[in-house]
Amino acid sequence: MVSRRDYRSLRSCTGWRRFLLLVPVLVVLPHLSSLVDYSSSTRAKNEAPSTRSKKLDHLVLGPAAGVGFPDRLHCQGTKALNKTHTTTSHVSGAAGNGVSFVTVFTVYNNTTSLGDLKSSNVVSVVGNVTYSKPARSMAVLNAFAYFIQVSMPKSNVVILTDPASQLSIQASNVMVEPIPGDYSRGNLMLQRIMSYITFLEMKLQKNDGGTNHYIFTDSDIAVVDNIETIFVKHPNFHIALTFRNNKDQPLNSGFIAVRGTREGILRAKVFLQQVLNAYKTKYMKASRMLGDQLALVWVVKSHPSFDAKRFTKPQAFTQEIAGASVLFLPCALYNWTPPEGAGQFHGMPLDVKIVHFKGSRKRLMLEAWNFHKSTSNIPDMLCLVLGSGRTKYDF
């Protein structure tokens, strides 16, 4: 028979056993909670980039960078609060020289079936117009020519292309120059330099008198001011490049200006041949993208006296490189890009000359041209670009 004292001892032991059994649970529970929290936060983090990286099929107008900088464009929505381009001088007539914009362009997937046109990944709607992939590429090319007509009406556009290409050009200031070569996607950047060199060789052979300057550009740029002034303000350069304060990619190949004298064309051709050689020998793995820019940087930086620190200040400068006088122009004015406008450029300079809709900003270029058609107001249009340029769009 169990005494009352023994019974109390048994009850005490049983209580301790229950407590000891609960200890592991008390230890593990907080960890389980933290694991659940971690899992939830990880899932949220994984979902967040996919939301942020989604490319949109409509414009998103956000705040315009540059507030507080007196030399930057200030906007209220799509209304410019300070004036731009008040000092533009159309020097074409006074100087007696012209400017031709030269771009390399080709269209892929020229034939598109009706079934493909109905596919959501082929069709894009901008304003009231529906585009297939080839049609929207042509729309960007035409917008490129239209902007030049507005800002530099005496200039023309030359399109270097595959002889097999059939381009539907609407702008009246455009001529097509077929140049044989490999214009496939994987070889296009390499072919572009080769086409530039061939074009300059053709001009040297033609020698038709007079001086016509050439500006080789990407076709996704908008010329928003007269840039023939660079040939007057900087009378001694042969070839001009644009630079930015970017350690890995300080030069952008989307703008290359060549003085139209015989010496200027010849020296620019020799310079581009050195770039082509560097491309072929060092950067063929980047032949689809960036190889030309890497080759440009290599040719420039390999010059013994070149000081790369000059790229950190947005001021034009000239340097003798590879037998040519090279003018370096700041991207902030001559190759301004929407995504960089909110970053290192601190908004949009009032005297910006060229807007480059590189990357996923082609829709924004078409929207900007549509806006300009309805308003004929460049500063207000630039506010649209500045406020919408942080967003990635669907093409």
TIDREN-901270 format. One record per residue (C-alpha): x, y, z; residue number from 1. Coordinates in steps of 0.5 Angstrom, whole numbers, plus 500, padded with zeros to 3 digits. Layout:
N
+-----+-----+-----+-----+
|  c1 |  c2 |  c3 | pos |
+-----+-----+-----+-----+
|   X |   Y |   Z | NUM |
...
+-----+-----+-----+-----+
// end
This chain:
395
+-----+-----+-----+-----+
|  c1 |  c2 |  c3 | pos |
+-----+-----+-----+-----+
| 500 | 500 | 500 |   1 |
| 503 | 507 | 498 |   2 |
| 503 | 512 | 503 |   3 |
| 501 | 519 | 503 |   4 |
| 508 | 522 | 503 |   5 |
| 510 | 517 | 497 |   6 |
| 504 | 519 | 493 |   7 |
| 506 | 526 | 493 |   8 |
| 513 | 524 | 491 |   9 |
| 510 | 520 | 485 |  10 |
| 506 | 526 | 483 |  11 |
| 512 | 531 | 484 |  12 |
| 516 | 526 | 479 |  13 |
| 511 | 526 | 474 |  14 |
| 510 | 533 | 474 |  15 |
| 518 | 534 | 473 |  16 |
| 517 | 529 | 467 |  17 |
| 512 | 533 | 464 |  18 |
| 516 | 539 | 464 |  19 |
| 522 | 535 | 462 |  20 |
| 518 | 533 | 456 |  21 |
| 516 | 540 | 454 |  22 |
| 523 | 543 | 454 |  23 |
| 524 | 540 | 447 |  24 |
| 518 | 543 | 444 |  25 |
| 519 | 550 | 448 |  26 |
| 526 | 550 | 445 |  27 |
| 524 | 548 | 438 |  28 |
| 518 | 552 | 437 |  29 |
| 522 | 559 | 436 |  30 |
| 526 | 556 | 431 |  31 |
| 520 | 553 | 427 |  32 |
| 517 | 560 | 427 |  33 |
| 523 | 563 | 425 |  34 |
| 524 | 558 | 419 |  35 |
| 516 | 560 | 417 |  36 |
| 518 | 567 | 417 |  37 |
| 524 | 566 | 413 |  38 |
| 521 | 562 | 408 |  39 |
| 515 | 567 | 408 |  40 |
| 521 | 573 | 407 |  41 |
| 525 | 569 | 402 |  42 |
| 518 | 567 | 398 |  43 |
| 517 | 575 | 398 |  44 |
| 524 | 576 | 396 |  45 |
| 523 | 571 | 390 |  46 |
| 517 | 574 | 388 |  47 |
| 519 | 581 | 388 |  48 |
| 524 | 581 | 383 |  49 |
| 519 | 578 | 378 |  50 |
| 514 | 583 | 379 |  51 |
| 519 | 589 | 379 |  52 |
| 522 | 586 | 372 |  53 |
| 516 | 585 | 369 |  54 |
| 516 | 589 | 362 |  55 |
| 510 | 593 | 361 |  56 |
| 506 | 595 | 355 |  57 |
| 503 | 602 | 357 |  58 |
| 507 | 608 | 359 |  59 |
| 508 | 609 | 367 |  60 |
| 509 | 617 | 368 |  61 |
| 513 | 617 | 375 |  62 |
| 517 | 623 | 378 |  63 |
| 522 | 627 | 374 |  64 |
| 529 | 627 | 376 |  65 |
| 533 | 633 | 376 |  66 |
| 529 | 637 | 382 |  67 |
| 534 | 642 | 385 |  68 |
| 539 | 642 | 379 |  69 |
| 538 | 649 | 375 |  70 |
| 541 | 646 | 369 |  71 |
| 536 | 640 | 369 |  72 |
| 529 | 640 | 366 |  73 |
| 524 | 641 | 371 |  74 |
| 517 | 638 | 369 |  75 |
| 510 | 638 | 372 |  76 |
| 507 | 632 | 369 |  77 |
| 508 | 632 | 362 |  78 |
| 509 | 640 | 362 |  79 |
| 516 | 643 | 362 |  80 |
| 517 | 648 | 367 |  81 |
| 523 | 651 | 364 |  82 |
| 525 | 652 | 357 |  83 |
| 530 | 648 | 353 |  84 |
| 534 | 649 | 346 |  85 |
| 533 | 656 | 346 |  86 |
| 540 | 657 | 344 |  87 |
| 540 | 652 | 338 |  88 |
| 543 | 655 | 331 |  89 |
| 541 | 652 | 325 |  90 |
| 548 | 653 | 322 |  91 |
| 547 | 649 | 316 |  92 |
| 546 | 654 | 311 |  93 |
| 551 | 659 | 314 |  94 |
| 557 | 654 | 314 |  95 |
| 555 | 651 | 307 |  96 |
| 556 | 644 | 309 |  97 |
| 551 | 638 | 311 |  98 |
| 550 | 632 | 315 |  99 |
| 548 | 625 | 314 | 100 |
| 546 | 621 | 319 | 101 |
| 548 | 614 | 318 | 102 |
| 545 | 607 | 321 | 103 |
| 545 | 600 | 320 | 104 |
| 539 | 597 | 320 | 105 |
| 535 | 590 | 318 | 106 |
| 529 | 586 | 319 | 107 |
| 528 | 579 | 321 | 108 |
| 522 | 575 | 320 | 109 |
| 520 | 579 | 314 | 110 |
| 514 | 574 | 313 | 111 |
| 509 | 573 | 319 | 112 |
| 503 | 569 | 318 | 113 |
| 496 | 571 | 320 | 114 |
| 496 | 566 | 326 | 115 |
| 503 | 569 | 329 | 116 |
| 500 | 576 | 328 | 117 |
| 494 | 574 | 333 | 118 |
| 499 | 571 | 338 | 119 |
| 500 | 576 | 344 | 120 |
| 508 | 575 | 344 | 121 |
| 508 | 578 | 337 | 122 |
| 503 | 584 | 337 | 123 |
| 504 | 590 | 340 | 124 |
| 499 | 596 | 341 | 125 |
| 502 | 603 | 341 | 126 |
| 497 | 609 | 341 | 127 |
| 491 | 607 | 336 | 128 |
| 496 | 602 | 332 | 129 |
| 498 | 595 | 332 | 130 |
| 504 | 592 | 330 | 131 |
| 508 | 586 | 329 | 132 |
| 515 | 585 | 331 | 133 |
| 518 | 587 | 324 | 134 |
| 513 | 593 | 323 | 135 |
| 514 | 596 | 330 | 136 |
| 522 | 595 | 328 | 137 |
| 520 | 599 | 322 | 138 |
| 516 | 604 | 326 | 139 |
| 522 | 605 | 330 | 140 |
| 526 | 607 | 324 | 141 |
| 521 | 611 | 321 | 142 |
| 521 | 615 | 328 | 143 |
| 528 | 616 | 328 | 144 |
| 528 | 619 | 321 | 145 |
| 522 | 624 | 323 | 146 |
| 526 | 626 | 329 | 147 |
| 531 | 628 | 325 | 148 |
| 527 | 632 | 320 | 149 |
| 524 | 636 | 326 | 150 |
| 531 | 638 | 329 | 151 |
| 535 | 638 | 323 | 152 |
| 531 | 639 | 317 | 153 |
| 536 | 640 | 312 | 154 |
| 539 | 633 | 314 | 155 |
| 538 | 626 | 311 | 156 |
| 538 | 619 | 313 | 157 |
| 542 | 613 | 310 | 158 |
| 541 | 606 | 312 | 159 |
| 546 | 601 | 311 | 160 |
| 543 | 594 | 310 | 161 |
| 543 | 587 | 307 | 162 |
| 541 | 588 | 300 | 163 |
| 536 | 582 | 301 | 164 |
| 532 | 587 | 306 | 165 |
| 526 | 590 | 304 | 166 |
| 525 | 596 | 308 | 167 |
| 518 | 600 | 308 | 168 |
| 521 | 607 | 309 | 169 |
| 515 | 613 | 310 | 170 |
| 520 | 618 | 312 | 171 |
| 522 | 623 | 305 | 172 |
| 529 | 624 | 308 | 173 |
| 531 | 617 | 307 | 174 |
| 536 | 613 | 302 | 175 |
| 538 | 606 | 303 | 176 |
| 545 | 604 | 301 | 177 |
| 545 | 596 | 300 | 178 |
| 552 | 593 | 303 | 179 |
| 553 | 586 | 302 | 180 |
| 555 | 582 | 309 | 181 |
| 553 | 578 | 314 | 182 |
| 547 | 581 | 318 | 183 |
| 545 | 576 | 322 | 184 |
| 543 | 577 | 329 | 185 |
| 550 | 574 | 332 | 186 |
| 554 | 578 | 327 | 187 |
| 550 | 585 | 327 | 188 |
| 555 | 589 | 331 | 189 |
| 561 | 586 | 327 | 190 |
| 558 | 587 | 321 | 191 |
| 556 | 594 | 323 | 192 |
| 563 | 597 | 324 | 193 |
| 565 | 593 | 317 | 194 |
| 559 | 597 | 314 | 195 |
| 561 | 603 | 316 | 196 |
| 568 | 602 | 314 | 197 |
| 565 | 600 | 307 | 198 |
| 561 | 607 | 307 | 199 |
| 567 | 611 | 308 | 200 |
| 571 | 608 | 303 | 201 |
| 565 | 609 | 298 | 202 |
| 565 | 616 | 300 | 203 |
| 573 | 617 | 299 | 204 |
| 572 | 614 | 292 | 205 |
| 566 | 618 | 290 | 206 |
| 570 | 625 | 292 | 207 |
| 564 | 629 | 289 | 208 |
| 566 | 636 | 292 | 209 |
| 564 | 640 | 298 | 210 |
| 564 | 637 | 305 | 211 |
| 558 | 633 | 308 | 212 |
| 559 | 631 | 315 | 213 |
| 557 | 624 | 317 | 214 |
| 554 | 622 | 324 | 215 |
| 553 | 614 | 325 | 216 |
| 548 | 612 | 330 | 217 |
| 544 | 607 | 333 | 218 |
| 537 | 607 | 330 | 219 |
| 533 | 608 | 337 | 220 |
| 535 | 615 | 338 | 221 |
| 532 | 621 | 337 | 222 |
| 535 | 628 | 335 | 223 |
| 532 | 633 | 339 | 224 |
| 537 | 639 | 337 | 225 |
| 541 | 641 | 332 | 226 |
| 548 | 638 | 333 | 227 |
| 551 | 640 | 327 | 228 |
| 554 | 645 | 331 | 229 |
| 559 | 640 | 334 | 230 |
| 563 | 641 | 327 | 231 |
| 563 | 649 | 328 | 232 |
| 565 | 649 | 335 | 233 |
| 570 | 643 | 335 | 234 |
| 573 | 645 | 328 | 235 |
| 580 | 640 | 328 | 236 |
| 577 | 633 | 330 | 237 |
| 577 | 628 | 325 | 238 |
| 572 | 623 | 329 | 239 |
| 568 | 624 | 335 | 240 |
| 565 | 619 | 340 | 241 |
| 561 | 619 | 346 | 242 |
| 563 | 618 | 353 | 243 |
| 560 | 617 | 361 | 244 |
| 563 | 616 | 367 | 245 |
| 562 | 608 | 367 | 246 |
| 568 | 604 | 369 | 247 |
| 567 | 598 | 365 | 248 |
| 563 | 601 | 359 | 249 |
| 566 | 608 | 358 | 250 |
| 564 | 609 | 351 | 251 |
| 558 | 608 | 347 | 252 |
| 558 | 606 | 340 | 253 |
| 551 | 609 | 338 | 254 |
| 554 | 615 | 336 | 255 |
| 560 | 616 | 332 | 256 |
| 561 | 623 | 328 | 257 |
| 566 | 624 | 322 | 258 |
| 568 | 630 | 319 | 259 |
| 566 | 630 | 312 | 260 |
| 573 | 633 | 309 | 261 |
| 577 | 628 | 305 | 262 |
| 583 | 628 | 311 | 263 |
| 577 | 627 | 316 | 264 |
| 574 | 621 | 312 | 265 |
| 581 | 617 | 311 | 266 |
| 583 | 618 | 318 | 267 |
| 576 | 616 | 321 | 268 |
| 577 | 610 | 317 | 269 |
| 583 | 608 | 319 | 270 |
| 581 | 609 | 326 | 271 |
| 575 | 604 | 325 | 272 |
| 579 | 599 | 322 | 273 |
| 584 | 599 | 328 | 274 |
| 577 | 598 | 332 | 275 |
| 575 | 592 | 327 | 276 |
| 582 | 589 | 328 | 277 |
| 581 | 589 | 336 | 278 |
| 574 | 586 | 335 | 279 |
| 576 | 580 | 331 | 280 |
| 582 | 579 | 335 | 281 |
| 580 | 580 | 342 | 282 |
| 572 | 580 | 343 | 283 |
| 569 | 575 | 338 | 284 |
| 566 | 572 | 344 | 285 |
| 562 | 578 | 345 | 286 |
| 560 | 579 | 337 | 287 |
| 553 | 579 | 338 | 288 |
| 553 | 585 | 344 | 289 |
| 558 | 590 | 347 | 290 |
| 564 | 587 | 343 | 291 |
| 564 | 594 | 339 | 292 |
| 564 | 598 | 345 | 293 |
| 570 | 594 | 348 | 294 |
| 574 | 594 | 342 | 295 |
| 573 | 602 | 342 | 296 |
| 575 | 602 | 349 | 297 |
| 581 | 598 | 348 | 298 |
| 584 | 602 | 342 | 299 |
| 583 | 608 | 346 | 300 |
| 586 | 606 | 353 | 301 |
| 592 | 603 | 349 | 302 |
| 594 | 609 | 347 | 303 |
| 600 | 611 | 352 | 304 |
| 598 | 618 | 354 | 305 |
| 591 | 617 | 355 | 306 |
| 588 | 619 | 361 | 307 |
| 582 | 615 | 363 | 308 |
| 580 | 619 | 369 | 309 |
| 578 | 624 | 364 | 310 |
| 571 | 620 | 363 | 311 |
| 569 | 622 | 370 | 312 |
| 568 | 629 | 368 | 313 |
| 562 | 631 | 363 | 314 |
| 566 | 636 | 359 | 315 |
| 568 | 635 | 352 | 316 |
| 576 | 634 | 350 | 317 |
| 580 | 632 | 344 | 318 |
| 586 | 627 | 344 | 319 |
| 590 | 624 | 338 | 320 |
| 589 | 617 | 338 | 321 |
| 591 | 612 | 332 | 322 |
| 593 | 617 | 327 | 323 |
| 586 | 621 | 328 | 324 |
| 584 | 627 | 332 | 325 |
| 578 | 624 | 337 | 326 |
| 573 | 629 | 340 | 327 |
| 570 | 626 | 346 | 328 |
| 563 | 628 | 347 | 329 |
| 559 | 627 | 354 | 330 |
| 553 | 622 | 353 | 331 |
| 549 | 627 | 358 | 332 |
| 548 | 631 | 352 | 333 |
| 550 | 627 | 346 | 334 |
| 547 | 620 | 348 | 335 |
| 543 | 621 | 354 | 336 |
| 539 | 615 | 356 | 337 |
| 532 | 615 | 360 | 338 |
| 535 | 609 | 365 | 339 |
| 541 | 613 | 366 | 340 |
| 537 | 620 | 367 | 341 |
| 535 | 618 | 374 | 342 |
| 542 | 616 | 376 | 343 |
| 549 | 619 | 374 | 344 |
| 546 | 624 | 369 | 345 |
| 541 | 627 | 375 | 346 |
| 536 | 628 | 370 | 347 |
| 536 | 631 | 363 | 348 |
| 540 | 637 | 362 | 349 |
| 537 | 643 | 359 | 350 |
| 541 | 643 | 352 | 351 |
| 541 | 635 | 351 | 352 |
| 542 | 634 | 344 | 353 |
| 540 | 626 | 343 | 354 |
| 536 | 622 | 347 | 355 |
| 538 | 614 | 346 | 356 |
| 532 | 609 | 347 | 357 |
| 537 | 603 | 348 | 358 |
| 534 | 597 | 351 | 359 |
| 527 | 596 | 353 | 360 |
| 525 | 603 | 351 | 361 |
| 523 | 602 | 344 | 362 |
| 516 | 603 | 346 | 363 |
| 517 | 610 | 349 | 364 |
| 521 | 612 | 343 | 365 |
| 514 | 611 | 339 | 366 |
| 510 | 614 | 345 | 367 |
| 515 | 620 | 345 | 368 |
| 514 | 621 | 337 | 369 |
| 506 | 620 | 338 | 370 |
| 506 | 625 | 343 | 371 |
| 510 | 630 | 339 | 372 |
| 506 | 629 | 333 | 373 |
| 500 | 632 | 337 | 374 |
| 503 | 637 | 341 | 375 |
| 509 | 640 | 337 | 376 |
| 513 | 641 | 343 | 377 |
| 520 | 638 | 344 | 378 |
| 521 | 640 | 352 | 379 |
| 514 | 637 | 354 | 380 |
| 516 | 631 | 350 | 381 |
| 522 | 631 | 354 | 382 |
| 518 | 631 | 360 | 383 |
| 514 | 625 | 358 | 384 |
| 521 | 621 | 357 | 385 |
| 524 | 623 | 363 | 386 |
| 518 | 621 | 367 | 387 |
| 517 | 615 | 364 | 388 |
| 524 | 612 | 363 | 389 |
| 525 | 609 | 369 | 390 |
| 520 | 603 | 367 | 391 |
| 522 | 597 | 362 | 392 |
| 517 | 596 | 357 | 393 |
| 515 | 590 | 353 | 394 |
| 520 | 592 | 347 | 395 |
+-----+-----+-----+-----+
// end
